[in-house]
Amino acid sequence: MQRLFRLALFSALIILSLSGLALAQSKAAVTPQPGKTLVKIETTKGDIVLELFKDKAPLSVASFLKYAKSGHYDGTIFHRVINSFMIQGGGFDITMNERPTGPAIKNEADNGLKNTLYTIAMARTSDPHSASAQFYINVKDNRNLDHRAKTDEGWGYAVFGVVVDGKRVVDDIKGVATGTRGHFDDVPLKPILIKRVLVLSE
């Protein structure tokens, strides 16, 4: 009996240890680094830390930082999630009301950065120069979204950073169940909230 008790206790300790490890992994542990622009997206799935490339995409990075510092992203959701494509957020709150934004910015997709796995880019409409606050994170290499020509069809989507910690969180988000909500498709059935976006260093 004592042996069975010890085995049960040992198993419980292992489960607790693994649970603690999973929780720790969901909390990104990246410290500010001088000379690098780092931001942390705190979500209900865990934290995602991004390095933003202001040398390659100054307008996109400045816009993202402006919205982050103003609190625009606080309480928004990842409203469009497509496994094997991308996860998109930063524009709608939990009731699917769109947040107001400032003026659109110039498309910087011709900066040489590519839509590869775990990069972050500016979401937009069919107008190449319509991006404002919404962004997406690539969950696979999406080279069809890269810049090809300065035409409506060829402009592509501007990459401005990359995930440096919290890739497991991105992977968790991309795999959630989705459905239709109003006239929106690919909406997570259980909302994934962006609690806040914190600028770590710039």
N, C-alpha and C positions, 0 to 999 in steps of 0.2 A: 504493500500500500504506500509506504513512504517513497519507494522507488517511482511509483506512478505519479505521486504528488510532485516529486522533484522534476520528473520529465515534463509534466504539465506546466510547472513554474518556469522551467527553462524555455519551453515553447512560447509561453506568454511573453517572456523577456525578449525573445527574438522578434516577435511580432511588434512589440513596442519599439524596439530599436529600428526596425525597418520603417515603421510609421514615422519615427522621428527623422530618419534619413530622407524620406520622401518630402516631408515638410521643409527640411533644411534646403533640399534641392530646389523647391519651389520659391524660396526666398533668395533672390539673386544677391551675391556677395561680391560686388565690384566696388572698389574704392575710387574716389575721384583721382584723375590723372592729369597733371598740368599739361597743357598743350592739346588735350583731346576733349572733344565735345561728347559727353556721356549723359544720357537720360535714362530714367527708369520708369517703365510703364507698370504700375501696380494694378493687377487685375484680380478678380475673384478666383482665377485659376493659378495665380502665382505672379511672380515678377519677371519682367522682360527688360534687359538692359541693352541699349542701343549705343553704338558709336556713330555719330553723325559726321559727314564729310563736308564741312563748310568750305573747304578749298575747292571742291569739285562742284558743289551745289549750294552756293551761298544764299540764293533766294529761297530755295526750298527749306534749308536749315533754319534760316532767320524766321520764316513763316511758322514752321513747326514749333520753334522755341517761343515765339510770341503767343501762340495759342496755349502752349503748355504753361507758361508763366501767368497767363490771364485766368487760368482755371477752366478754359473752354472744354478740355477733355474730361474733366472730373464729372463722373456720373454718366458718361456716354458708354456705348456698348460696341462690341464687335457684332455688327448687324448683318454681315455677309460672310459666310464661311463655306468654302468649297474645298473639300479634301482633294489633294493632288493639284491644287491651283494656288489659292491664296486666302488670307483672312483679312477682312477689311473693317475698319472702325473709325471712330473719331467724329462722326457726323450726327448720330441720332442718340436720343436718350432711351431709357428703358421702356417708355411708352411709344417709341418710334416717332417721336416728334423731332424734326430736324433742328439742330442748333443754328442760329444765325452766324454768319461769317463775314469777314472783311473782303476786300477786293481779291479777285483771282490773281495769280502770279504767272510769270512767263515760264513756259515749259523748258526745263533744263535737261531733258533726256539726251541731248547731244553732248553730254559731259564725259562720255566714255565708260560710265558705270553700267553694269549689266544687271538684268533682272534674274539673278541667280538665287539659289536656295538661301533663305534667311535674310535676304536684303529687304529693306523697307523703301517704299516708293510712294509718290504722290498719286492718289486716286483722282480721277477727273471724269468729265462727260466726254462726248464725242468731239467737243471743241478742244484742240490740243492745249490751249492756254486758259483752261477753266479751273485748274486745281486751286483749292483753298486749304481747308482744314483736314479733310479726310485723307487717310493713308491706308496702305495695305502692306502686309508682309508676305513675301513669296514663300510657299511651302514646297516648291520644287523649282528647278531651272525653267523659267518662262521666257526664253529668248525671243519668242514672237512679240513680246512687249517692248523689246529694245528699239532704240532709235535707228531708222533706216534712211529717212530723207525728211527734209523740211516741208512736208506736205501734210494735209489732214490725215491721210492714211498711214504715213510713214514716221510721224513725229515720235511715237512711242510714249513710254511712261517714265518719268524721271526718278531714278534711284538716288537716294540721298543719305543712306546709312546702312548699317548691318547689325544684326543681333550678335552680341558678344557674350551674353549670359542669359539663360532662360530659354534655351532652344527646346528643352523638354516641355515647357509651358506652351510654346507655339505648337508643338506636336500634339499636345493634349487638346488644344483649342480646335485644331484642324479636324480632329476626329469626332467632334460632338455631333449629336443628331440635329438635323435641321428640317425646316418645313417652310410653308408659306404663311405670311402674316400680312393681311391686307393685300396690297399689290406688290409686296416684297417677297422675293424668293430667297432660299438659302439662309434663312434666319434661324439661329440656334433656338431650339425649343426651350431650353433653359438659358435665360440671358447670361452673357458673359460680360460683367461690368468692368469698365476701366475706372478704378477708384480715383486715381490721380496720375499725372505725369510729372515726375520730379526731375529737375535739371541738376545733375550731379557735378558737372564741371563743363566749362566752355572756354 
